[in-house]
């Protein structure tokens, strides 16, 4: 559950950044009043800072590529609720996911045995994908700490 909350905060922070705010100008008390813990807020900020420090872009490029947008196949439409797919599109528009990430997530859904994917399901799947909860040894890509990790 913490992973989904961290992604919600990241989405909020990126929305604020798109409104031309600086990370330091974002009211953290507002996030606390929304029910997020200090740990969740710190994890979200850490994820964004780690992307910046690694030289990765936080937002997708604004250049027009001429690529088409992904539409769901009929089988995918029957399985993935519109709100769930809309969430993927939102994350892609914010720059958290690229085309390949969306394809990987959709592929994961199709082979996982889901019969119906709701918004809450896609949040869990996407959080796991973005936060690399399955790759806890890769220190460069994850934001959640292992018990033996230290902060330098």
TABEL-V651786 format. One record per backbone hydrogen bond with DSSP energy under -0.5 kcal/mol. NH is the residue of the N-H (numbers start at 1). CO is the residue of the C=O. If there is no record, write none. Layout:
nh->(NH	NH)
co->(CO	CO)
//
This chain:
nh->(5	6	7	8	9	10	11	12	13	14	15	16	17	18	19	20	21	25	26	26	28	30	31	32	33	34	35	36	41	42	43	44	45	46	47	48	49	50	51	52	53	54	55	56	77	78	79	80	81	81	84	85	86	87	88	89	90	91	92	93	94	95	95	96	97	102	103	104	105	106	107	108	109	110	111	112	112	114	117	118	122	123	124	125	126	127	128	129	130	131	132	132	133	135	138	139	141	142	143	149	152)
co->(1	2	3	4	5	6	7	8	9	10	11	12	13	14	15	17	16	22	22	23	26	27	27	28	29	30	32	31	37	38	39	40	41	42	43	44	45	46	47	48	49	50	52	51	73	74	75	76	79	117	81	81	82	83	84	85	86	87	88	89	90	91	92	91	91	98	99	100	101	102	103	104	105	106	107	108	109	109	79	116	118	119	120	121	122	123	124	125	126	127	128	129	128	132	135	137	138	138	131	146	150)
//
